[in-house]
């Protein structure tokens, strides 16, 4: 959520950010609506301050009038004091309502992109930052992971559909074991890099979803429990970040680094024509998340480190990838700056997103009310960062396709101890 002071002091900055993000005209109108309501709020609050000061003065007049036995003057002051108190009560109701209206408007506006983010309209304007590894497998060299799953029976798409519907799959045997090995390896790697492992709930309430920006904007993408105020998490980012909602952290403990493995649940509304075949876009998938709570002065340095932590997984697995910096028009709702990691997928002859690493600055912290206390005792909003390290299903796809040799999948060296074998034959 954006700081209300931006709308008072620099509304043009918010408008520019919305234009850079290619938001529609309605969003620009929202800025003016917030500004108008805030001006009304400040005007009424000023009246309230003046009335409270008048009431304090009247209380003194009443006491003095009674001491001087000037009953008429006392009654006059008492009557006026009652009128003032009534108006103060009315103002409290008005300002509370205005605050709610302003907050609801603020909740639908995105974060302001960092000045270093390249300008652009969509993914075609994203900037490649670097590459690692050289693709040595191509579509002509392999069978894609979907056909591999069907041929071996180790990825059962038909039973996934029978059990839950389209975009679900059942992993079996050595492929189920390989998925588990990937999870164990990723967690072990991130904990060795200083992240504290967390095992959070997979259900959170609406306040938590609002805290990280999923609500109200992305409600249609989420699964909600009909009879409870509970939502299935779309990513471990939600419970990890909200672990500190309404809390004050100590500056000396920053950065705080957390990691978690969870299944993730997404309706993928509006994405029904994309990646229907295979494991690339599922309604339920496994993911390792890494989250940081950082000091504002160093949060963009922390983003570089977080991105390197995610890259370390791909490097250890020896999977070719590239790092792409997202342009303003492709930036996620709450992010101020994002790097996507894209792994080589031979069957598609292209790099596909496997991780998104973002700095949300104080955007989520304002929504979730997460602050830190400086050494001087000053209170500030912390900066939050997160990234996938990595999406497990897409990592499995990349391994199946990049490590195919004849009728077997070679197990990457770092996974062999977790698997207890060097290859999966088919």
Secondary structure as UniProt FT lines:
FT   HELIX           4..9
FT   HELIX           11..20
FT   TURN            21..22
FT   HELIX           25..67
FT   TURN            68..69
FT   HELIX           71..106
FT   TURN            107..108
FT   TURN            115..116
FT   HELIX           123..125
FT   STRAND          127..132
FT   HELIX           139..141
FT   HELIX           145..152
FT   STRAND          155..156
FT   HELIX           157..163
FT   TURN            166..167
FT   STRAND          170..171
FT   HELIX           173..192
FT   TURN            193..194
FT   STRAND          196..198
FT   STRAND          203..204
FT   HELIX           206..211
FT   TURN            212..213
FT   TURN            215..218
FT   HELIX           219..221
FT   STRAND          224..225
FT   TURN            226..229
FT   STRAND          230..232
FT   HELIX           237..242
FT   TURN            243..246
FT   STRAND          247..250
FT   HELIX           251..253
FT   STRAND          256..265
FT   TURN            269..270
FT   TURN            272..273
FT   STRAND          284..294
FT   HELIX           296..298
FT   HELIX           299..317
FT   STRAND          321..325
FT   HELIX           328..330
FT   TURN            333..334
FT   STRAND          337..345
FT   HELIX           346..348
FT   STRAND          350..359
FT   TURN            361..362
FT   HELIX           363..368
FT   STRAND          370..373
FT   TURN            375..376
FT   STRAND          379..381
FT   STRAND          383..391
FT   HELIX           392..402
FT   STRAND          404..405
FT   TURN            406..407
FT   STRAND          408..410
FT   HELIX           413..415
FT   HELIX           416..419
FT   STRAND          423..425
//
